[in-house]
Amino acid sequence: MHTQVVKPAGSSREGLYFVLTTAVVIAVAAICIMHRTKAEPERVLFEYQISGYKDLNSFKQGTFVALYTAAMEIDAAHDNNEGTWLSVKDLQERFMPPFAHDRAWAMSGKLIWTQKILNNDMIHATAYLGKPSISDISGSFLLVLLHNHSTEGDYQIGEPEHDEEPFKIWYSGETAVDFPEKLSVRSLAIMGWKEVIPYTGDDEMKRIKG
């Protein structure tokens, strides 16, 4: 019987290779992270604008989110109903927040809604004003919707200006406010209304991708 003893390879050189390989992997990963990571841009607001998530408390945020969702449905219904705007009664019968008198409506200040319609041959516009019954919880909200049916996109100054947006949501800390006579951005800003700006999906994509 022949016996041969096999000696293990030296561990010092293998350990050195392992440490060097690990260091290279960490360095490459760090460089990739540095190149791919970008600072998150902050959305710059104008003086007449506020953030829907930073400048409103939880009750006001609830009203804003519900109003934002309702605005999209009102806008779609206008297209499907031959240019007819849904009334406050229509919205309540559809149990659509924040118009429906549900528990969330009661907790958010019991806003009483009224509507004004400003249609002409080319411009279809409407606004919904909500004033709280409980002033300690919320201020007033104003939803302004606009459909421009003109081919040239021109309309008189003083009518709603949306910069191709179908609707805008405004907020005022005042509770005893009258329905604005003019719904243009300039007019509402002068009267102290603040346009509420949300972060939409497009905003999030721009923020993530830079």
Backbone as JSON, one array per atom type, in Angstrom:
{
  "sequence": "MHTQVVKPAGSSREGLYFVLTTAVVIAVAAICIMHRTKAEPERVLFEYQISGYKDLNSFKQGTFVALYTAAMEIDAAHDNNEGTWLSVKDLQERFMPPFAHDRAWAMSGKLIWTQKILNNDMIHATAYLGKPSISDISGSFLLVLLHNHSTEGDYQIGEPEHDEEPFKIWYSGETAVDFPEKLSVRSLAIMGWKEVIPYTGDDEMKRIKG",
  "N": [[0.86, -1.19, 0.0], [0.55, 2.16, -0.92], [1.04, 5.27, 0.43], [0.23, 8.68, 0.16], [0.72, 11.93, 1.1], [-1.17, 14.81, 0.75], [-0.56, 18.11, 0.65], [-2.31, 21.04, 1.77], [-3.07, 23.94, -0.26], [-1.39, 27.06, -0.01], [-2.98, 29.4, 2.07], [-2.66, 32.08, 2.27], [-2.2, 33.49, -0.15], [-4.64, 33.0, -1.53], [-6.42, 34.26, 0.19], [-5.59, 36.9, -0.11], [-6.26, 37.37, -2.8], [-9.03, 37.17, -2.59], [-9.68, 39.34, -0.92], [-8.85, 41.49, -2.55], [-10.55, 41.14, -4.77], [-13.06, 41.58, -3.58], [-12.77, 44.25, -2.79], [-12.59, 45.5, -5.29], [-15.16, 44.99, -6.35], [-16.79, 46.39, -4.52], [-15.85, 49.01, -4.97], [-16.57, 49.44, -7.68], [-19.37, 49.22, -7.48], [-19.9, 51.4, -5.8], [-19.14, 53.54, -7.46], [-21.02, 53.28, -9.54], [-23.41, 53.76, -8.14], [-23.02, 56.43, -7.36], [-23.09, 57.7, -9.84], [-25.64, 57.16, -10.75], [-27.37, 58.12, -8.84], [-29.36, 60.91, -8.16], [-30.0, 64.22, -7.12], [-33.09, 64.97, -5.57], [-35.33, 67.01, -7.2], [-36.9, 69.97, -6.06], [-40.19, 71.09, -6.36], [-40.87, 74.18, -7.65], [-42.87, 76.66, -6.34], [-45.17, 79.25, -7.15], [-45.96, 82.49, -5.76], [-48.69, 82.58, -5.39], [-49.42, 79.97, -5.06], [-49.83, 76.84, -3.31], [-48.69, 73.85, -1.66], [-50.33, 70.76, -1.99], [-49.83, 68.81, -0.14], [-47.98, 69.63, 1.73], [-48.84, 72.03, 2.8], [-51.43, 71.79, 3.69], [-53.59, 70.54, 6.24], [-54.54, 67.26, 7.56], [-57.37, 66.99, 7.33], [-58.04, 68.92, 5.42], [-56.49, 68.0, 3.35], [-57.84, 65.63, 2.78], [-60.23, 66.62, 1.7], [-59.18, 67.94, -0.52], [-57.99, 65.84, -2.05], [-60.26, 64.29, -2.6], [-61.71, 66.17, -4.07], [-60.04, 66.54, -6.24], [-60.17, 64.04, -7.46], [-62.9, 63.98, -8.04], [-63.03, 66.08, -9.85], [-61.84, 65.08, -12.17], [-63.74, 63.21, -12.94], [-65.96, 64.85, -13.34], [-65.03, 66.36, -15.45], [-64.8, 64.37, -17.43], [-67.47, 63.61, -17.63], [-68.57, 65.9, -18.7], [-67.69, 65.79, -21.33], [-69.01, 63.51, -22.19], [-71.66, 64.17, -21.98], [-72.53, 65.98, -23.89], [-71.46, 68.55, -23.45], [-72.64, 69.41, -21.1], [-72.55, 70.45, -17.75], [-72.13, 68.71, -14.68], [-74.38, 69.15, -11.99], [-74.4, 70.35, -8.56], [-76.3, 68.89, -7.19], [-76.47, 66.63, -8.84], [-73.95, 65.52, -8.35], [-74.12, 64.94, -5.65], [-76.17, 63.05, -5.67], [-74.85, 61.04, -6.91], [-73.27, 60.22, -4.92], [-70.7, 61.31, -4.63], [-67.67, 62.13, -3.22], [-66.1, 65.33, -2.57], [-68.71, 66.13, -2.24], [-70.88, 64.6, -1.47], [-72.87, 63.99, 1.4], [-71.44, 62.47, 3.53], [-69.63, 60.56, 6.05], [-66.95, 61.39, 5.91], [-67.29, 63.93, 4.8], [-68.59, 65.23, 6.94], [-66.58, 65.18, 8.88], [-64.71, 66.8, 7.72], [-65.49, 69.42, 7.84], [-68.02, 69.94, 6.84], [-68.67, 71.07, 4.18], [-70.53, 73.36, 2.24], [-71.77, 73.37, -0.95], [-71.88, 75.35, -3.89], [-72.64, 76.28, -7.29], [-71.4, 77.79, -10.29], [-71.94, 78.55, -13.66], [-70.25, 79.34, -16.59], [-70.59, 79.55, -19.58], [-69.89, 80.07, -23.05], [-69.94, 80.54, -26.63], [-67.51, 79.37, -27.4], [-66.04, 78.77, -25.12], [-66.41, 76.64, -22.43], [-67.07, 76.77, -19.12], [-67.03, 76.16, -15.62], [-67.58, 76.46, -12.08], [-67.16, 75.32, -8.76], [-67.97, 76.15, -5.55], [-67.04, 75.62, -2.27], [-67.97, 76.13, 0.97], [-67.17, 75.97, 4.39], [-69.21, 74.64, 7.04], [-68.28, 74.35, 9.55], [-65.99, 76.27, 10.79], [-63.61, 75.98, 12.16], [-62.32, 73.76, 11.24], [-61.84, 73.73, 8.47], [-61.06, 75.8, 5.58], [-62.23, 77.51, 2.67], [-62.96, 75.96, -0.48], [-62.38, 76.01, -4.0], [-63.27, 74.83, -7.06], [-62.37, 74.97, -10.37], [-63.28, 74.47, -13.65], [-62.47, 74.08, -17.1], [-63.23, 74.06, -20.54], [-61.97, 74.48, -23.63], [-63.29, 75.15, -26.62], [-62.6, 76.4, -28.93], [-60.85, 76.69, -32.04], [-58.56, 78.16, -32.28], [-57.83, 78.69, -29.73], [-58.16, 81.05, -28.31], [-59.37, 83.37, -25.92], [-61.26, 85.69, -23.97], [-59.66, 87.98, -21.73], [-59.93, 87.5, -18.28], [-61.66, 85.44, -18.22], [-61.54, 81.95, -17.24], [-58.2, 80.76, -16.92], [-56.18, 78.16, -17.85], [-53.87, 77.07, -18.84], [-53.86, 74.86, -20.62], [-54.66, 72.93, -18.84], [-57.31, 70.93, -17.58], [-58.64, 71.56, -15.22], [-58.51, 73.46, -12.14], [-57.71, 73.71, -8.68], [-58.52, 75.65, -5.92], [-57.74, 77.29, -2.8], [-58.86, 78.93, 0.15], [-58.26, 80.47, 3.23], [-60.3, 81.83, 4.36], [-63.69, 81.73, 5.44], [-66.14, 82.97, 5.06], [-66.67, 83.71, 2.23], [-67.41, 85.23, -0.93], [-68.81, 84.15, -4.07], [-66.42, 84.19, -6.57], [-66.34, 86.79, -9.02], [-64.79, 86.81, -11.31], [-62.82, 84.27, -12.79], [-60.21, 83.96, -13.51], [-56.69, 83.22, -13.29], [-55.13, 85.38, -12.41], [-57.06, 87.11, -11.29], [-58.14, 85.57, -9.18], [-55.85, 85.14, -7.66], [-55.23, 87.73, -6.85], [-57.38, 88.2, -5.18], [-56.7, 86.69, -3.05], [-56.89, 83.94, -3.11], [-55.42, 80.67, -3.13], [-53.76, 78.6, -5.32], [-53.91, 75.13, -5.29], [-51.39, 72.82, -5.48], [-50.76, 69.61, -6.64], [-48.69, 66.62, -6.37], [-48.33, 64.87, -9.14], [-48.5, 61.76, -11.05], [-46.78, 62.13, -13.24], [-45.09, 64.09, -12.22], [-43.81, 62.64, -10.21], [-42.41, 60.76, -11.77], [-40.65, 62.43, -13.15], [-39.26, 63.38, -10.97], [-38.01, 61.05, -10.02], [-36.56, 60.07, -12.23], [-35.2, 62.31, -12.95]],
  "CA": [[0.0, 0.0, 0.0], [1.35, 3.39, -1.04], [0.33, 6.41, 1.03], [0.79, 9.98, -0.23], [0.13, 13.04, 1.85], [-1.38, 16.0, -0.09], [-0.56, 19.3, 1.49], [-3.22, 22.09, 1.29], [-2.44, 25.11, -0.86], [-1.24, 28.16, 0.94], [-4.19, 30.23, 2.19], [-2.34, 33.52, 2.29], [-2.39, 34.07, -1.48], [-6.06, 32.97, -1.83], [-7.05, 35.32, 0.99], [-5.27, 38.19, -0.72], [-7.09, 37.51, -4.0], [-10.41, 37.39, -2.17], [-9.79, 40.72, -0.43], [-8.74, 42.39, -3.69], [-11.78, 41.04, -5.57], [-14.13, 42.25, -2.83], [-12.53, 45.69, -2.85], [-12.93, 45.97, -6.64], [-16.61, 44.96, -6.48], [-17.33, 47.5, -3.74], [-15.51, 50.27, -5.63], [-17.4, 49.57, -8.88], [-20.74, 49.48, -7.05], [-19.97, 52.77, -5.3], [-19.09, 54.46, -8.6], [-22.31, 53.19, -10.23], [-24.42, 54.44, -7.32], [-22.77, 57.87, -7.43], [-23.48, 58.21, -11.15], [-27.08, 56.97, -10.97], [-28.13, 58.85, -7.83], [-29.53, 62.33, -8.46], [-30.72, 64.97, -6.09], [-34.51, 65.13, -5.87], [-35.65, 68.43, -7.4], [-38.09, 70.49, -5.4], [-41.06, 71.82, -7.27], [-40.91, 75.59, -7.28], [-44.22, 77.19, -6.34], [-45.31, 80.7, -7.21], [-46.47, 83.08, -4.52], [-50.12, 82.33, -5.26], [-49.61, 78.53, -5.03], [-49.44, 76.1, -2.12], [-48.58, 72.41, -1.87], [-51.47, 70.02, -1.47], [-49.43, 67.86, 0.89], [-47.16, 70.28, 2.75], [-49.48, 73.23, 3.35], [-52.78, 71.48, 4.13], [-53.64, 69.5, 7.25], [-55.12, 66.0, 7.1], [-58.76, 67.16, 6.94], [-58.05, 69.67, 4.17], [-55.95, 67.11, 2.33], [-58.9, 64.72, 2.39], [-61.12, 67.35, 0.79], [-58.46, 68.22, -1.76], [-57.85, 64.6, -2.82], [-61.59, 63.94, -3.09], [-62.09, 67.15, -5.08], [-59.19, 66.27, -7.4], [-60.75, 62.86, -8.12], [-64.21, 64.38, -8.59], [-62.82, 66.97, -10.99], [-61.59, 64.25, -13.35], [-65.01, 62.61, -13.36], [-66.79, 65.94, -13.86], [-64.47, 66.69, -16.76], [-65.18, 63.3, -18.36], [-68.92, 63.66, -17.81], [-68.85, 67.03, -19.6], [-67.47, 65.3, -22.69], [-69.99, 62.47, -22.52], [-73.03, 64.71, -21.88], [-72.69, 67.05, -24.88], [-71.1, 69.86, -22.91], [-73.42, 69.75, -19.9], [-71.82, 70.28, -16.51], [-72.86, 68.1, -13.57], [-74.75, 70.08, -10.92], [-74.09, 69.9, -7.2], [-77.27, 67.84, -6.89], [-76.03, 65.44, -9.57], [-72.78, 64.95, -7.66], [-74.58, 64.38, -4.39], [-76.92, 61.84, -5.97], [-73.86, 60.01, -7.27], [-72.5, 59.97, -3.69], [-69.33, 61.62, -4.97], [-66.96, 63.03, -2.3], [-66.51, 65.77, -1.23], [-70.05, 66.73, -2.33], [-71.82, 63.74, -0.76], [-72.94, 64.23, 2.84], [-71.05, 61.24, 4.22], [-68.86, 60.76, 7.29], [-65.77, 62.2, 5.6], [-67.78, 65.3, 4.63], [-68.85, 65.78, 8.26], [-65.31, 65.35, 9.6], [-63.88, 67.8, 7.02], [-66.02, 70.78, 7.98], [-69.36, 70.04, 6.26], [-68.66, 72.1, 3.15], [-71.75, 73.58, 1.47], [-71.31, 73.64, -2.3], [-72.7, 76.04, -4.88], [-72.04, 76.19, -8.62], [-71.59, 78.85, -11.26], [-71.61, 78.12, -15.02], [-69.86, 80.47, -17.45], [-70.42, 79.03, -20.93], [-70.21, 80.85, -24.23], [-69.87, 79.73, -27.85], [-66.25, 78.66, -27.53], [-65.5, 78.38, -23.82], [-67.3, 76.07, -21.43], [-66.41, 76.85, -17.82], [-67.87, 76.1, -14.44], [-66.84, 76.5, -10.83], [-67.87, 74.84, -7.58], [-67.45, 76.79, -4.34], [-67.42, 74.93, -1.05], [-67.71, 76.89, 2.2], [-67.4, 75.07, 5.52], [-70.14, 74.98, 8.11], [-67.46, 74.35, 10.77], [-64.84, 77.06, 10.35], [-62.38, 75.59, 12.85], [-61.72, 72.59, 10.6], [-61.41, 73.97, 7.1], [-61.41, 77.03, 4.9], [-63.08, 77.35, 1.49], [-62.36, 75.37, -1.67], [-62.96, 76.42, -5.27], [-62.88, 74.01, -8.2], [-62.64, 75.66, -11.64], [-63.06, 73.6, -14.81], [-62.5, 74.82, -18.36], [-63.1, 73.37, -21.83], [-61.81, 75.45, -24.71], [-63.74, 74.52, -27.86], [-62.18, 77.19, -30.08], [-59.72, 76.09, -32.75], [-57.38, 78.99, -32.11], [-57.47, 78.7, -28.33], [-58.14, 82.4, -27.77], [-60.55, 83.75, -25.17], [-61.1, 87.0, -23.39], [-59.02, 88.08, -20.43], [-60.91, 87.51, -17.21], [-62.21, 84.11, -18.17], [-60.57, 81.04, -16.63], [-56.96, 80.46, -17.62], [-55.74, 76.89, -17.3], [-52.63, 76.61, -19.44], [-54.15, 73.54, -21.16], [-55.13, 72.03, -17.8], [-58.78, 70.93, -17.58], [-59.2, 72.12, -14.0], [-57.64, 73.95, -11.08], [-58.32, 73.72, -7.35], [-58.05, 76.79, -5.15], [-58.08, 77.24, -1.38], [-58.81, 80.17, 0.91], [-58.46, 80.27, 4.66], [-61.52, 82.51, 4.76], [-64.9, 80.9, 5.35], [-67.25, 83.8, 4.58], [-66.24, 84.26, 0.94], [-68.41, 85.29, -1.99], [-68.41, 83.49, -5.31], [-65.65, 85.15, -7.38], [-66.96, 87.21, -10.28], [-63.89, 86.4, -12.37], [-62.16, 83.03, -12.41], [-58.86, 83.9, -14.06], [-55.63, 83.02, -12.3], [-54.75, 86.68, -11.86], [-58.13, 87.63, -10.44], [-58.23, 84.78, -7.96], [-54.65, 85.38, -6.86], [-55.36, 89.06, -6.24], [-58.37, 88.09, -4.12], [-56.14, 85.93, -1.93], [-57.01, 82.5, -3.28], [-54.17, 79.95, -3.37], [-53.92, 77.4, -6.14], [-53.34, 73.97, -4.63], [-50.61, 72.05, -6.45], [-50.47, 68.25, -6.21], [-47.63, 65.9, -7.06], [-48.99, 63.86, -9.98], [-47.63, 60.67, -11.48], [-45.72, 62.68, -14.09], [-44.14, 64.76, -11.33], [-43.01, 61.61, -9.56], [-41.51, 60.2, -12.77], [-39.59, 63.42, -13.38], [-38.43, 63.46, -9.76], [-37.19, 59.83, -9.9], [-35.63, 59.95, -13.37], [-34.45, 63.54, -13.15]],
  "C": [[0.89, 1.24, 0.0], [0.53, 4.56, -0.52], [1.04, 7.69, 0.64], [0.04, 11.08, 0.49], [0.06, 14.26, 0.94], [-1.48, 17.21, 0.81], [-1.52, 20.36, 0.93], [-2.46, 23.28, 0.73], [-2.36, 26.22, 0.16], [-2.44, 29.1, 0.93], [-3.91, 31.72, 2.11], [-2.58, 34.16, 0.94], [-3.87, 34.1, -1.86], [-6.81, 34.06, -1.04], [-6.79, 36.69, 0.41], [-6.11, 38.42, -1.97], [-8.54, 37.82, -3.64], [-10.62, 38.83, -1.7], [-9.74, 41.71, -1.59], [-10.01, 42.36, -4.54], [-12.94, 41.75, -4.89], [-14.0, 43.76, -2.91], [-12.91, 46.25, -4.21], [-14.44, 46.02, -6.81], [-17.24, 46.13, -5.74], [-17.06, 48.84, -4.42], [-16.37, 50.5, -6.87], [-18.84, 49.89, -8.51], [-20.9, 50.91, -6.54], [-19.97, 53.79, -6.43], [-20.42, 54.46, -9.35], [-23.4, 53.92, -9.46], [-24.26, 55.95, -7.39], [-23.25, 58.45, -8.75], [-24.99, 58.13, -11.37], [-27.93, 57.76, -9.99], [-28.16, 60.33, -8.16], [-30.32, 62.99, -7.34], [-32.17, 65.16, -6.51], [-34.85, 66.6, -6.03], [-36.91, 68.81, -6.66], [-38.9, 71.31, -6.4], [-41.18, 73.25, -6.78], [-42.34, 76.09, -7.41], [-44.19, 78.7, -6.45], [-45.95, 81.2, -5.91], [-47.94, 82.76, -4.31], [-50.44, 80.83, -5.19], [-49.18, 77.94, -3.69], [-49.39, 74.62, -2.47], [-49.77, 71.71, -1.24], [-51.12, 69.09, -0.33], [-48.58, 68.48, 1.99], [-47.91, 71.39, 3.48], [-50.91, 73.0, 3.82], [-52.73, 70.4, 5.21], [-54.41, 68.29, 6.73], [-56.57, 66.16, 6.64], [-58.85, 67.89, 5.59], [-57.49, 68.82, 3.03], [-57.02, 66.14, 1.84], [-59.87, 65.36, 1.42], [-60.45, 67.58, -0.55], [-58.36, 66.97, -2.64], [-59.2, 64.18, -3.4], [-62.02, 64.88, -4.21], [-61.29, 66.93, -6.36], [-59.76, 65.08, -8.19], [-62.09, 63.21, -8.76], [-64.05, 65.23, -9.83], [-62.58, 66.17, -12.27], [-62.87, 63.61, -13.86], [-65.96, 63.66, -13.93], [-66.34, 66.31, -15.27], [-64.87, 65.65, -17.8], [-66.68, 63.33, -18.65], [-69.31, 64.8, -18.75], [-68.69, 66.6, -21.05], [-68.58, 64.34, -23.12], [-71.43, 62.99, -22.55], [-73.23, 65.94, -22.77], [-72.49, 68.44, -24.27], [-71.88, 70.29, -21.7], [-72.59, 69.47, -18.65], [-72.71, 69.61, -15.46], [-73.16, 69.16, -12.51], [-74.32, 69.53, -9.57], [-75.03, 68.77, -6.81], [-76.9, 66.54, -7.59], [-74.9, 64.74, -8.82], [-73.18, 64.32, -6.33], [-75.36, 63.09, -4.61], [-76.01, 60.69, -6.4], [-72.99, 59.63, -6.08], [-71.01, 60.21, -3.91], [-68.72, 62.57, -3.93], [-66.27, 64.13, -3.11], [-67.9, 66.41, -1.22], [-71.09, 65.92, -1.53], [-71.74, 64.0, 0.75], [-72.68, 62.92, 3.59], [-70.23, 61.57, 5.46], [-67.63, 61.62, 7.04], [-66.14, 63.67, 5.43], [-68.02, 65.96, 5.98], [-67.56, 66.06, 9.01], [-64.46, 66.45, 8.98], [-64.47, 69.19, 7.02], [-67.39, 71.0, 7.38], [-69.45, 71.19, 5.24], [-69.98, 72.15, 2.41], [-71.34, 74.09, 0.09], [-72.35, 74.38, -3.13], [-71.93, 76.05, -6.2], [-72.36, 77.42, -9.45], [-71.13, 78.34, -12.62], [-71.37, 79.35, -15.89], [-69.57, 79.94, -18.86], [-70.67, 80.11, -21.97], [-70.01, 79.96, -25.45], [-68.63, 78.85, -27.9], [-65.73, 78.1, -26.21], [-66.6, 77.84, -22.93], [-66.55, 76.06, -20.11], [-67.44, 76.76, -16.72], [-66.98, 76.12, -13.21], [-67.75, 76.02, -9.72], [-67.2, 75.44, -6.35], [-67.97, 76.04, -3.13], [-67.0, 75.73, 0.17], [-68.06, 76.04, 3.4], [-68.46, 75.58, 6.49], [-69.42, 75.04, 9.45], [-66.14, 75.02, 10.42], [-63.54, 76.64, 11.01], [-61.65, 74.45, 12.16], [-61.14, 72.92, 9.24], [-61.75, 75.38, 6.66], [-62.29, 76.7, 3.7], [-62.29, 76.78, 0.33], [-63.11, 75.85, -2.91], [-62.39, 75.55, -6.37], [-63.31, 74.71, -9.47], [-62.3, 74.72, -12.78], [-63.26, 74.39, -16.09], [-62.38, 73.87, -19.54], [-63.07, 74.44, -22.91], [-62.15, 74.78, -26.02], [-63.37, 75.33, -29.1], [-60.97, 76.54, -30.73], [-58.44, 76.86, -32.53], [-56.96, 79.09, -30.66], [-57.44, 80.08, -27.72], [-59.45, 82.67, -27.03], [-60.25, 85.03, -24.41], [-60.43, 86.94, -22.03], [-60.1, 88.21, -19.36], [-61.65, 86.2, -17.12], [-61.14, 83.16, -17.61], [-59.36, 80.78, -17.51], [-56.39, 79.17, -17.02], [-54.44, 76.38, -17.89], [-52.75, 75.15, -19.9], [-54.51, 72.52, -20.09], [-56.65, 72.07, -17.76], [-59.39, 71.53, -16.33], [-58.1, 72.6, -13.06], [-58.42, 73.95, -9.77], [-57.67, 74.84, -6.54], [-58.51, 76.67, -3.71], [-57.95, 78.63, -0.77], [-59.05, 79.86, 2.37], [-59.7, 80.95, 5.18], [-62.73, 81.58, 4.57], [-66.09, 81.67, 4.8], [-66.84, 84.49, 3.29], [-67.41, 84.26, -0.04], [-67.89, 84.54, -3.22], [-67.66, 84.5, -6.17], [-66.36, 85.5, -8.68], [-66.11, 86.78, -11.47], [-63.08, 85.2, -11.88], [-60.78, 82.88, -13.03], [-57.85, 83.73, -12.94], [-55.27, 84.33, -11.62], [-55.8, 87.21, -10.89], [-58.22, 86.88, -9.12], [-57.03, 85.01, -7.06], [-54.73, 86.73, -6.16], [-56.34, 89.02, -5.07], [-57.9, 87.24, -2.94], [-56.3, 84.43, -2.02], [-55.65, 81.91, -3.59], [-54.46, 78.7, -4.19], [-53.21, 76.24, -5.46], [-52.68, 73.08, -5.68], [-50.35, 70.65, -5.91], [-49.19, 67.75, -6.85], [-48.3, 64.77, -7.82], [-48.0, 62.76, -10.34], [-46.49, 61.17, -12.37], [-44.66, 63.38, -13.26], [-43.22, 63.75, -10.67], [-42.01, 60.98, -10.53], [-40.34, 61.13, -13.05], [-38.66, 63.48, -12.18], [-37.5, 62.26, -9.68], [-36.15, 59.75, -11.0], [-34.79, 61.19, -13.59], [-34.75, 64.17, -14.48]]
}
